Amino acid sequence: MRLSDKKLLKLLRDHAPDAVPFRDIMSHFGIPKGERKTLLSFVQQQVEAGRVIALSGNRFQLAAEEGLITGTLSRHRDGYGFVTPDGGGDDLFIPPKGLEGNLHGDIVEVRLVKSRYDGKKEGRIVRTVTRGVQRVVGRYRLLHGTGMVIPDDQRVGPPVSISSRDTGGASDGMVVVAELTAYPSPGKSPEGRVVEVLGRPDDPDVEVMTAVHSFGLPHEFTPQAMAEAAAVPLTVPAGDVGGREDLRGRVFVTIDGETARDFDDAVSVAKEGRGKIRLWVAIADVGHYVKPGSAIDGEAYERGTSVYFPDRCIPMLPEALSNGICSLNPGVDRLTMTAEMLFDTAGTMTAARFYPAVIRSRNRLTYTEVKQVLVDKDTEERARYADILADLALMEELALRLMKKRHGRGSIDFDLPEPEIILDLQGQTEAIVRSERNLAHRIIEEFMLAANEAVATHIEGAESPSLYRVHENPDPAKLSDFREFIFNFGYRFAMEEDRVDPAELQRILAEAEGKPEERMINEVLLRCMKQARYAAENLGHFGLAARTYTHFTSPIRRYPDLVVHRILKKLIAGKLSPQERERLARTLPDTAVHTSKRERVAMEAEREVVALKKVQFMRDKVGEEFDAYITGVSHHGFFVELVELFVEGMVPITTLGNDWYRYEEKQHLLRGERTKGQYRIGDRVRVRLSAVSLERKQLEFAVAGMPQRRSADDRFGVEEGEYVRTPVRGKRPPRRNDAGGGGGGRPAGRGKGGGGPRKRR
């Protein structure tokens, strides 16, 4: 057969925009039946190259040059990828062969070529617009005299080749940072040179620095920023107190975790007539010390947020501020922006005002101590805090009112356990326990939520541009699937067109509480939720059932809070000029996008280090059995979380015995074709740890009591705790499965003002 691509493309061009059946192509070029497979293979090569589009009915069409889709490439660790269009819309699947010249994060132009068996669109990359990776963090390996860096993030792409003159002194097994000198191309690996050797992979400092470099976290302040921080006074000068309300006579306390060092909020309460309670929420006046345009402000904006790892924090502000003059330490004067609110017996706010103040915190309390006083009625602790016992009791009373009010309007609380990593003195994981969320946590959570909502309402009422914390309504299609899913358990909720009242979902969670399906319903509903983000327009907060909401209470560790402080302060002083309003309206949308992105990066980095700590903790437990909950189901298996240890891993579908399991997406289950056995999200299952991968930060489990299965299509090797799995032949690539439905997976973080410990509201 003699057929060039030019002749084929001309034929298709002559028939455009109509598609040409394959039999007509054979007829046009006089191809005999004996060469049908050869011709089909040739045409498929043009499809793979993105020149031709394959349509149903074995028809083919010329791929138009116009209509290319620009988006960001996300590679999966198993070799395939997805491109998320810049303008929104469905992701385009990119098969492994189409990724040979690209790395994770590249901005690319893609041509749609066909639709896949599962309805997903498939594309081919035709041009790389911008490279997303300039440096790669990973382990340096010397294999048969050839050096390479295996990326720590398995999504990045293939190993980076390192010549003998560019090793930077790294030895085999070291964690390094490699700068790319040549990008990959078909049949050729990327090339680079080692620019920094971080150290041994089991060093806790190296573990953190690996995440820092992998996620591009700024971790060193510039000399200019450090000089500005050093110039800030260690105490509050008398001149700074003028023009502020003096609240040093009020009883303010801070309530935080045992290891907290930066205290950005203090609270005080007082009884009023007719059962009303007045609440003061005093927040560190960071804006007094961090001026717009300063070096510190530039650093804080770039970071966007503090990043919290199990053993340390990468702060948004230099420690001289975050742990010093901006921290509301007990017994010293501190400048604050204060929200003073009055609540009636139903928890409704009847009055509020906001002003700069000076306070002196009476006590630095911990959540544990407050719990011992209020819940445990510990005699010794109550005697120790006898002078503020009445204040703490009044705080409890007000928090319960606010909680009842919030739940009554439909605010959604997911009751899913959160893990806490306990480290020994060497930084190794000693235990993984349930993170406690007691009454003390709820007191502070309710007070911060109230302050955030009050400030947002005040600024919106003044018709000023501002940053809002928004949480949009769940995706209608996912809601519909959720309603269908819970119907099988006897639950129903009403939808108006494509929207649902959050109170309806909160009612479902309340009805399921304590029942066998409670965990299941929590997990599935969580996957319907969108991620909260920052926006320059008020879109409301669905999860909190709040019409107006912002972040105000953590300016030490969140840049959006600092922005809101500056706006509020100018409003109070009457200095928000028309020019300033115009500037805010112009710049706040970009600030919202940037800070939302930085929050996502921080969350991913935190989760990465926590995942490593969990895997390290489990590495000597291979072969042991555990009780677990199924937390997710996909084409290629199901995910579990151990009941006692809060550790996650996967049970591959290839280990489930002699049956073919069908994935039922809407029902969140795998069902055996022959045995009719099923594995469904929320189910409790007994599993055995079968493999640990430190490099991939993954655990693999098998159902306990089921014989281990290893076939030629599922080879399994272990070397230094690392496992490698080859794809099952003929197995379709799994769908993209972002746990949490658009990123709404289990929240993480430590921003109290964001909705409580370990949550980012």
C-alpha positions in Angstrom: 0.0 0.0 0.0 1.4 3.4 -1.1 -0.5 6.2 0.7 0.9 9.4 2.1 -0.6 11.4 4.8 -0.8 14.4 2.4 -3.1 12.4 0.1 -5.3 11.2 3.0 -5.6 14.8 4.4 -6.4 16.2 0.9 -9.2 13.6 0.6 -10.7 14.6 3.9 -10.2 18.3 3.2 -12.1 17.9 -0.1 -15.0 16.4 1.7 -15.0 18.8 4.7 -17.0 19.5 6.8 -18.5 16.1 6.1 -16.9 12.9 7.5 -15.7 10.2 5.2 -16.6 6.5 5.9 -13.6 4.2 6.1 -14.9 2.1 3.2 -15.0 5.2 1.0 -11.3 5.8 1.9 -10.5 2.2 0.8 -12.5 2.7 -2.4 -11.0 6.1 -3.2 -7.4 4.8 -3.0 -8.1 1.4 -4.4 -7.0 -0.5 -1.3 -7.8 -4.2 -1.5 -9.5 -6.0 1.4 -6.3 -7.8 2.2 -4.7 -4.5 3.2 -7.6 -3.2 5.2 -5.8 -3.5 8.5 -2.8 -1.8 7.2 -4.8 1.2 6.0 -6.8 1.3 9.2 -3.5 1.4 11.2 -2.3 4.2 9.0 -5.4 6.3 9.5 -5.2 5.7 13.3 -1.7 7.1 13.2 -3.1 10.3 11.8 -5.7 10.3 14.6 -3.0 9.8 17.2 -1.1 12.7 15.7 -4.1 14.9 16.0 -4.5 15.5 12.3 -7.7 13.5 11.9 -10.8 13.1 14.1 -12.3 9.6 14.5 -16.1 9.6 14.6 -18.7 7.0 15.4 -19.6 4.6 12.5 -15.9 4.2 11.5 -16.0 7.6 9.9 -13.1 10.1 9.8 -12.9 13.9 9.5 -10.1 16.4 9.0 -9.2 18.1 12.3 -9.7 21.8 11.8 -6.8 24.1 12.8 -9.2 26.6 14.4 -11.1 25.7 17.5 -8.0 24.5 19.4 -8.6 24.4 23.2 -6.0 26.0 25.5 -5.7 24.6 29.0 -3.5 23.2 31.8 -2.2 19.7 31.7 -2.6 17.5 34.7 -0.6 14.3 34.4 -1.7 11.2 36.4 0.9 9.1 38.0 -0.2 6.1 35.9 0.8 7.8 32.7 -2.3 9.4 31.2 -3.5 13.0 31.7 -6.2 15.5 31.4 -6.3 19.1 30.1 -8.5 21.5 32.0 -9.7 24.2 29.5 -9.0 27.8 30.5 -12.5 28.9 29.7 -14.2 26.2 31.6 -15.9 23.1 30.4 -15.2 19.4 30.5 -11.6 18.1 30.9 -10.1 16.4 27.8 -8.5 13.0 28.3 -4.9 12.7 26.9 -3.7 9.1 26.5 -0.1 8.1 27.5 1.2 8.3 24.0 0.1 11.9 23.7 2.2 13.0 26.7 5.7 12.1 25.6 6.7 15.7 25.1 5.0 17.3 28.1 5.2 17.6 31.9 2.6 18.2 34.6 1.4 21.8 34.7 2.2 22.7 31.1 -0.1 25.2 29.4 -1.0 23.5 26.1 -3.2 23.7 23.0 -5.3 20.6 22.4 -7.4 19.4 19.5 -10.5 17.3 20.2 -10.2 14.0 18.3 -13.0 11.7 19.6 -15.2 10.7 22.5 -14.3 7.8 24.7 -16.3 4.8 25.8 -17.3 6.6 29.1 -18.4 9.8 27.4 -15.3 11.7 28.2 -13.7 13.8 25.4 -10.3 12.8 24.2 -7.8 15.2 22.7 -4.2 15.5 21.4 -1.7 18.1 22.3 -0.7 20.1 19.3 1.4 22.8 20.9 3.0 23.6 24.2 2.3 27.3 25.1 4.1 27.6 28.5 6.1 25.1 30.4 4.7 24.5 33.9 7.9 23.0 35.5 11.3 24.4 35.5 12.7 22.5 38.5 12.1 19.0 39.7 12.5 17.6 43.2 13.2 14.0 43.6 15.6 11.2 44.4 18.9 11.0 42.6 19.6 7.5 41.3 22.7 6.1 39.8 21.8 3.0 37.7 24.4 1.3 35.6 26.5 4.4 35.6 23.6 6.6 34.4 22.3 9.3 36.7 18.6 10.3 36.9 16.3 12.2 39.2 13.0 10.4 39.9 10.4 13.1 40.6 8.9 13.0 44.1 5.6 14.1 42.6 4.8 11.1 40.4 2.6 13.3 38.2 5.4 15.5 37.0 6.6 13.1 34.3 9.4 10.7 33.5 12.8 10.6 35.3 15.2 13.4 34.5 18.5 12.4 33.0 21.6 13.8 34.7 25.0 13.8 33.1 28.1 12.9 35.3 29.3 16.5 35.3 25.9 17.9 36.5 25.3 15.8 39.7 26.1 18.6 42.1 27.9 16.1 44.3 24.8 14.1 44.9 25.1 10.4 45.9 22.7 7.6 45.1 19.4 7.9 47.1 19.8 11.6 48.0 16.9 14.0 47.6 17.9 16.8 45.2 16.5 19.7 43.2 17.2 19.5 39.5 16.9 22.3 37.0 15.6 21.2 33.6 18.0 21.9 30.7 16.0 20.0 28.0 12.3 19.1 28.0 11.1 15.7 26.9 10.2 14.7 23.4 9.0 11.5 21.9 11.6 8.8 22.6 13.7 11.2 24.7 13.7 11.8 28.4 14.0 15.3 29.9 17.5 16.4 30.9 18.7 18.5 33.8 21.4 19.4 36.3 21.4 19.1 40.1 21.3 22.6 41.6 20.8 21.7 45.3 21.2 18.6 47.4 18.6 18.5 50.2 19.9 15.3 51.9 18.7 11.9 52.9 15.0 11.2 52.3 14.4 10.0 55.9 15.5 13.2 57.5 12.5 15.1 58.8 14.0 18.4 57.6 14.5 17.0 54.1 10.9 15.8 54.1 9.6 19.3 54.7 12.1 20.9 52.3 11.0 18.4 49.6 7.5 19.7 49.9 8.6 23.3 50.0 10.5 22.9 46.7 8.0 20.6 45.1 5.1 23.1 45.7 7.2 26.2 45.2 6.5 27.5 48.8 8.4 30.7 49.6 10.2 29.9 52.8 12.9 32.5 53.3 12.2 36.2 53.8 14.2 38.7 51.8 16.8 40.8 53.6 14.5 43.9 53.1 11.6 42.1 54.7 13.7 41.0 57.6 15.1 44.5 58.1 11.6 45.9 58.2 10.5 43.3 60.7 13.6 44.0 62.9 12.7 47.7 62.9 9.2 47.0 64.4 9.2 47.8 68.2 9.0 44.9 70.6 6.3 46.7 72.7 3.5 49.0 72.0 4.7 52.6 72.2 2.4 55.0 74.1 1.9 57.1 70.9 0.3 54.1 69.1 -2.5 53.9 71.7 -3.9 57.3 70.9 -7.2 57.3 69.0 -8.0 53.7 70.1 -10.6 52.4 72.5 -8.9 51.3 75.6 -10.1 47.8 76.5 -7.2 46.9 78.8 -9.6 46.7 81.7 -11.8 44.0 80.1 -11.1 40.3 80.7 -9.8 39.0 77.3 -8.5 35.5 76.9 -7.0 33.5 74.0 -8.0 29.9 73.5 -5.7 27.9 71.2 -4.0 24.5 70.8 -1.1 23.5 73.1 1.6 24.1 70.5 0.3 27.4 69.1 2.7 30.3 69.2 0.8 33.0 67.2 -2.3 34.2 68.9 -4.3 36.5 66.5 -7.7 36.5 68.4 -8.8 37.1 71.9 -12.4 37.1 73.2 -14.4 38.7 76.0 -18.1 38.5 77.1 -20.5 40.4 79.3 -24.1 39.9 80.4 -26.6 42.5 79.4 -30.2 43.1 80.2 -33.0 40.8 79.1 -30.7 37.8 78.7 -28.5 39.4 76.0 -24.8 38.7 75.8 -22.2 41.1 74.5 -19.2 39.6 72.7 -15.9 41.3 71.9 -13.7 39.6 69.3 -10.3 41.3 69.3 -8.1 40.5 66.3 -4.4 41.5 66.0 -4.1 44.7 64.1 -1.5 43.4 61.6 -2.3 46.2 59.2 -0.8 48.7 61.7 2.6 47.1 61.2 2.4 45.8 57.6 1.9 48.7 55.2 0.8 48.2 51.6 3.8 48.3 49.3 6.3 47.3 51.9 8.7 44.4 51.5 6.8 42.5 54.2 3.5 43.1 52.5 5.0 41.8 49.2 6.2 38.6 50.9 2.9 38.1 52.6 1.0 38.5 49.3 3.3 36.0 47.6 2.8 33.4 50.3 -0.9 34.1 50.7 -1.1 32.0 53.8 1.0 30.2 56.4 1.6 26.6 55.8 1.3 24.1 58.7 3.3 20.8 58.7 3.1 18.3 61.6 6.3 19.6 63.2 6.6 23.2 62.0 5.0 26.2 60.3 6.2 28.2 57.3 4.7 31.6 58.4 3.2 34.3 56.2 4.9 36.9 58.3 8.3 37.1 59.9 8.3 35.6 63.4 9.1 39.0 64.9 5.6 39.9 63.9 3.7 36.6 63.9 5.0 35.4 67.3 5.9 38.9 68.6 4.2 42.3 68.4 1.2 41.0 66.5 0.6 38.0 68.7 -1.9 38.7 71.5 0.3 37.3 74.2 -1.0 37.4 77.8 0.0 40.3 80.1 1.2 42.7 77.5 -0.4 45.6 75.5 -1.4 44.7 72.0 -3.2 46.7 69.2 -6.3 45.1 67.7 -9.2 45.6 65.3 -12.2 44.7 67.4 -15.7 43.6 66.6 -18.2 44.2 69.4 -21.5 42.4 68.9 -24.7 42.1 71.0 -26.8 38.9 70.8 -30.3 38.2 72.1 -31.5 35.0 73.7 -32.1 33.4 70.3 -28.5 34.0 69.1 -29.5 36.8 66.8 -27.1 39.7 66.5 -29.0 42.9 67.3 -26.1 45.4 67.2 -22.5 45.6 66.1 -19.7 48.1 65.9 -16.1 47.9 64.8 -13.1 49.9 66.0 -9.3 50.0 66.6 -8.5 49.1 70.2 -5.7 48.3 72.7 -6.1 45.2 74.9 -4.2 43.2 77.4 -5.0 39.5 77.3 -5.6 38.0 80.8 -4.9 34.3 80.1 -3.5 32.1 77.4 -5.8 29.1 77.6 -5.7 25.9 75.7 -8.7 23.9 74.3 -7.9 21.1 76.8 -7.9 23.4 79.8 -11.2 25.0 78.8 -12.7 21.5 78.3 -11.5 20.4 81.7 -13.2 23.5 83.2 -16.5 23.4 81.4 -17.1 19.8 80.4 -15.0 17.7 82.8 -15.7 20.0 85.8 -12.1 19.4 86.9 -11.8 20.7 90.5 -8.2 21.6 90.2 -8.6 23.4 86.9 -11.7 25.3 88.1 -9.9 26.5 91.1 -6.9 27.6 89.0 -9.2 29.7 86.8 -11.7 30.8 89.5 -11.4 34.4 88.5 -12.6 33.8 85.0 -14.9 30.9 85.7 -18.0 33.0 85.1 -16.7 34.4 81.9 -16.0 30.9 80.5 -19.5 29.7 81.5 -21.0 32.8 79.7 -18.9 32.0 76.6 -20.3 28.5 76.6 -23.9 29.8 76.9 -23.4 32.2 74.0 -21.7 29.7 71.8 -24.6 27.2 72.3 -27.0 30.0 71.2 -25.0 30.8 68.1 -24.6 27.1 67.2 -28.4 26.5 67.5 -29.1 29.6 65.4 -26.6 28.6 62.7 -27.8 25.0 62.5 -31.4 26.3 62.4 -30.7 28.2 59.2 -29.1 25.2 57.6 -25.4 25.5 58.2 -23.8 22.1 57.3 -21.4 20.3 59.6 -19.8 17.1 58.4 -19.1 14.7 61.3 -16.0 13.0 59.9 -12.9 12.3 62.0 -9.7 14.2 61.4 -6.3 12.7 62.1 -3.5 14.2 64.3 0.1 13.2 63.7 2.1 12.7 67.0 5.8 12.9 66.4 8.7 11.8 68.6 11.8 14.0 69.4 13.4 12.8 66.2 10.5 13.9 64.1 9.3 10.4 63.4 5.6 9.4 63.5 4.9 8.0 66.9 1.1 7.7 66.7 -1.9 8.8 64.6 -4.9 9.7 66.7 -8.3 11.3 66.3 -8.1 15.1 66.4 -10.4 16.2 69.2 -13.0 18.8 68.6 -14.5 19.6 71.9 -16.7 22.4 73.4 -13.7 24.7 73.6 -13.1 24.4 69.9 -16.8 25.1 69.2 -16.8 28.2 71.4 -14.0 29.8 69.4 -15.4 28.6 66.1 -18.8 30.2 66.8 -17.2 33.4 67.9 -15.0 33.7 64.8 -17.8 32.8 62.5 -20.0 35.5 64.0 -17.2 38.1 63.7 -16.5 37.2 60.1 -20.2 37.4 59.2 -20.7 40.7 61.0 -17.7 42.4 59.3 -18.8 41.1 55.9 -22.3 42.5 56.4 -20.9 45.9 57.6 -18.6 46.3 54.6 -21.2 45.2 52.2 -23.7 47.6 53.8 -21.2 50.5 53.2 -21.2 49.5 49.5 -17.4 49.1 49.6 -15.5 46.7 47.4 -14.1 43.8 49.4 -12.9 40.2 49.5 -15.5 37.6 50.4 -15.2 34.0 51.3 -17.7 32.3 49.0 -18.9 28.8 48.8 -21.2 28.2 45.8 -24.1 25.8 45.5 -23.3 22.2 44.8 -23.1 21.0 41.2 -26.8 20.2 40.2 -25.8 16.9 38.5 -24.0 15.7 41.6 -26.9 16.7 43.8 -29.3 14.8 41.6 -27.1 11.7 41.8 -26.9 12.2 45.6 -30.7 12.4 45.9 -31.0 9.2 43.8 -28.4 7.5 46.0 -29.9 8.2 49.4 -33.4 7.4 48.1 -32.4 3.7 48.4 -32.0 4.3 52.2 -35.3 6.1 52.6 -34.1 9.7 52.6 -35.5 12.5 50.5 -34.9 16.2 50.1 -36.5 18.9 48.0 -34.8 20.7 45.1 -36.0 23.9 43.4 -34.9 23.6 39.8 -31.2 23.0 40.2 -30.7 24.4 43.7 -31.2 23.1 47.2 -31.6 24.8 50.5 -28.6 23.9 52.8 -31.1 23.3 55.6 -32.4 20.3 53.6 -28.9 18.7 53.5 -28.3 19.5 57.2 -31.6 17.7 57.9 -30.4 14.6 56.0 -27.2 14.5 58.0 -29.1 14.9 61.3 -31.5 12.1 60.3 -28.6 9.8 59.4 -26.7 10.4 62.7 -26.1 7.2 64.6 -27.3 5.0 61.8 -25.3 2.4 59.8 -25.4 4.6 56.7 -24.2 7.8 58.5 -20.6 7.6 57.3 -21.7 6.7 53.8 -24.1 9.7 53.5 -21.5 12.1 54.9 -18.8 10.9 52.5 -21.1 11.1 49.4 -22.5 14.5 50.2 -19.0 15.8 50.8 -18.2 14.9 47.3 -21.0 17.0 46.0 -19.6 20.2 47.6 -17.5 22.7 45.7 -14.4 24.3 47.2 -14.7 27.5 49.2 -12.7 30.3 47.7 -12.1 34.0 47.8 -14.0 36.4 45.4 -14.4 40.1 44.9 -18.2 39.6 44.6 -20.5 38.3 47.2 -21.8 34.9 46.1 -22.8 33.8 49.6 -21.5 30.8 51.6 -23.6 27.7 51.0 -22.0 25.5 53.6 -22.6 28.0 56.4 -26.0 29.1 55.0 -24.7 32.6 55.2 -25.8 35.3 52.8 -22.6 37.3 53.4 -19.3 36.0 54.7 -15.6 37.0 54.8 -12.3 36.2 56.5 -11.3 38.7 59.1 -10.1 36.8 62.1 -6.6 35.5 61.1 -4.5 38.3 59.5 -1.3 36.8 60.9 -1.7 33.7 58.7 -4.1 34.7 55.9 -3.5 37.5 53.5 -7.2 38.0 52.6 -7.9 38.8 56.3 -5.3 41.6 56.1 -6.9 43.0 53.0 -10.3 43.0 54.8 -8.7 44.7 57.9 -7.4 47.5 55.7 -10.8 48.1 54.1 -12.6 48.1 57.4 -10.1 50.5 59.0 -10.5 53.0 56.2 -14.3 52.7 56.4 -14.2 53.4 60.1 -12.0 56.4 59.6 -14.0 57.7 56.7 -10.9 57.6 54.5 -12.2 55.2 51.8 -12.0 57.7 48.9 -13.6 57.3 45.5 -10.1 56.7 44.1 -9.4 54.0 46.6 -12.8 52.3 45.9 -11.9 52.3 42.2 -8.5 50.9 42.9 -10.0 48.1 45.1 -12.6 47.3 42.5 -9.8 47.0 39.9 -7.3 44.9 42.0 -9.4 42.7 44.3 -10.4 40.2 41.6 -6.8 39.3 41.0 -6.1 39.2 44.7 -9.0 36.8 45.2 -7.7 34.5 42.4 -4.1 34.6 43.7 -4.9 33.9 47.4 -7.3 31.1 46.5 -4.5 29.5 44.5 -2.0 29.9 47.3 -4.5 28.3 49.7 -4.9 25.3 47.4 -1.1 24.9 47.1 -0.7 25.1 50.9 -3.4 22.5 51.4 -1.7 20.1 48.9 1.7 20.6 50.5 0.3 19.9 54.0 -1.4 16.8 52.8 1.7 15.6 51.0 3.8 15.7 54.2 1.0 14.2 56.3 0.6 11.4 53.7 4.4 10.6 54.0 4.2 10.6 57.8 1.3 8.1 57.7 3.1 5.8 55.2 6.3 5.9 57.4 4.2 4.9 60.4 2.8 1.9 58.5 6.0 0.6 56.9 6.6 -2.1 59.6 2.9 -3.2 59.6 2.8 -5.1 56.3 0.7 -8.3 56.8 -1.3 -6.9 59.7 -5.1 -6.7 59.5 -7.3 -3.6 60.3 -10.9 -2.5 60.4 -11.6 0.2 57.8 -14.3 2.2 56.1 -14.6 2.5 52.4 -14.1 6.2 51.6 -14.2 6.1 47.8 -14.9 3.8 44.8 -13.5 3.9 41.3 -13.0 1.7 38.2 -9.7 0.4 39.5 -10.6 -0.4 43.1 -11.8 1.2 46.3 -10.1 3.5 48.9 -10.2 2.8 52.6 -9.5 4.6 55.8 -8.5 2.6 58.9 -10.9 3.0 61.8 -8.3 3.4 64.5 -5.4 5.0 62.7 -7.1 7.3 60.2 -4.7 6.1 57.5 -5.8 5.9 53.9 -4.9 3.4 51.2 -6.3 1.5 48.2 -7.6 -2.0 47.6 -7.0 -2.7 43.8 -9.8 -4.3 41.9 -7.3 -7.0 40.8 -7.1 -8.4 44.3 -10.8 -9.0 44.8 -10.9 -12.6 43.9 -12.3 -14.6 41.0 -15.0 -12.3 39.9 -15.5 -9.4 37.5 -16.5 -6.2 39.4 -18.5 -3.6 37.7 -18.2 0.0 38.8 -21.6 1.7 39.4 -20.7 5.3 39.6 -24.0 6.8 40.9 -24.3 4.1 43.6 -20.6 4.5 44.6 -20.0 0.8 44.6 -18.3 -2.2 42.9 -20.6 -5.1 42.2 -19.4 -8.6 41.4 -21.0 -10.0 38.2 -21.0 -13.6 39.3 -21.2 -13.5 43.1 -23.2 -10.2 43.3 -20.9 -9.2 46.2 -20.4 -5.5 46.5 -18.1 -2.9 48.1 -19.8 0.4 48.7 -18.7 3.8 50.0 -19.2 3.9 53.8 -19.1 0.2 54.2 -17.0 -1.3 56.9 -14.4 -3.9 55.8 -11.6 -5.8 57.2 -8.3 -5.3 55.3 -4.8 -6.5 55.3 -1.8 -4.2 54.6 -0.1 -5.8 51.6 2.5 -3.2 50.4 4.0 0.1 51.4 5.5 2.6 49.0 7.5 5.4 50.7 8.5 7.1 47.4 4.9 7.2 46.1 3.5 7.8 49.6 0.9 5.0 49.0 -0.4 2.1 50.9 -2.0 -0.9 49.3 -4.5 -3.2 51.1 -6.3 -6.4 50.3 -9.5 -7.7 51.7 -8.7 -9.8 54.7 -9.3 -13.5 54.2 -9.0 -13.2 50.5 -6.0 -15.1 49.0 -3.3 -12.9 47.6 -3.5 -12.6 43.8 -0.6 -12.0 41.5 -0.9 -12.6 37.8 1.2 -11.9 34.8 -1.0 -8.9 34.2 -0.5 -7.5 37.7 3.2 -8.0 38.6 4.3 -6.8 42.0 7.8 -6.2 43.1 9.3 -4.8 46.3 12.6 -3.0 46.6 13.5 -0.9 49.6 9.9 -0.5 50.5 8.9 0.6 47.0 6.4 -1.3 44.8 5.9 -1.1 41.1 2.7 -2.2 39.3 2.3 -2.7 35.6 -1.1 -1.9 34.1 -3.5 -4.7 33.6 -3.6 -5.5 29.8 -6.9 -4.5 28.2 -7.9 -2.5 31.2 -9.5 0.8 30.4 -7.8 3.8 32.0 -9.8 5.0 35.1 -11.8 8.1 35.1 -10.4 11.1 36.7 -11.5 10.9 40.3 -10.9 14.1 42.2 -12.0 13.1 45.7 -14.4 15.7 46.9 -16.1 16.4 43.6 -14.3 19.4 42.3 -11.9 19.6 45.2 -14.4 19.4 48.0 -12.5 16.5 49.7 -12.1 16.5 53.4 -11.1 20.0 54.4 -7.7 20.7 55.9 -6.0 23.6 57.6 -5.8 25.4 60.9 -7.6 28.7 60.4 -9.9 29.1 63.4 -11.7 32.0 61.7 -12.2 29.8 58.7 -14.6 27.5 60.5 -12.8 25.7 63.2 -9.7 23.6 63.7 -8.6 21.6 60.6 -11.2 23.2 58.5 -11.1 26.0 55.9 -14.6 27.4 55.6 
